[in-house]
Amino acid sequence: MTDIAETVTGTKQIVVTPAVIQKRVDFQATVSTDNTITISDLTTIDGAALLKLSDGTAVTCTVATNVITVTQSPLSSVAIEGFALGT
């Protein structure tokens, strides 16, 4: 697994309730199967989505703590747009 550097394109705080504040991080990266993306702006990712920039189709992934792992196969050097929601 290779950790890929992402380019953060935006962040936004979302007030769910006065006691619960989430943060959304938008980013772009070029990824392959089994690459990881560590979102350093978040400690915990509650949900994430990755989309191919070429056609907008979803790229499958899993999340653990603040790390997103690309699980779609085969995938090689594909430009993606992604977002992660968490704290």
N, C-alpha and C positions, 0 to 999 in steps of 0.2 A: 504494500500500500504506500502511495505517495501522497503527502499532504500538499494540496494545491493552494496557492495564494489567491484570494478573491479580491476583487475591486469593489469596495462598498460604494454603492451609488445613492444610498439614502438611509436614514434612520428616522423613526418616529415613535414617540411614546403614546400608548393607547391606554386610557383610563377605563378599565372594565367596571370597577366599582371604586369608591374612595380608598378601599383597602387593597385593591389589586390593580397594579399598573404593569402592563406588558410593554415590551419593546419590539418593534418590527425592524429588521435589517434587510435591506434590498442589496443584492450583489450580482456581479458577473464573474464568470471564470471559464476556463477551458479545461474540460475534464475527460477522463477515460474510466472504464470499468475499474472498480476497487479503489479509485482515488478518494481521498478524504478532504473535506473543507472544514477547517476549524474557525468558528465564528467567535473571535476574541471579544466582541462587544457584548456577548451573552455568556452567562454562566450555565444556564439550562435552556435548551431548545424544547418548546412544547409541541411545535409543528413546523414543517418545512415543505417547500415545493420547489422543484427544479423544472425548467422548461427550455427546450432547444430554441435558440435564437433563429435558426433557419426556418422552422415551420410551426413553432409553438406547441409541439407535442410534449407530453410529460416525460420526465426522466425519473425512473424509480430510484429510491434512496431509502436509507434507514438513518435514524438519529439516536445518538447516545451522548448524554451530557450536552456539550456545545460543539459536537462533531457530527457532520453529515457525511455518510459514506455512499458513494454512487454504486448501486447494485445492478443497474441495467447492463445487459450483455447481449451482443457485443457493442462496445462504445469506445471510440478512439479519437481523442483530440476534438471534442465537440464543444462549441461555444454555447454557454447556457446563461440564462437569467434565473435568479433564485431569490427566495425570501425565506426568512426564518422568524418565527414569533416565539418569544420567551422572556426570561428575566436575567 
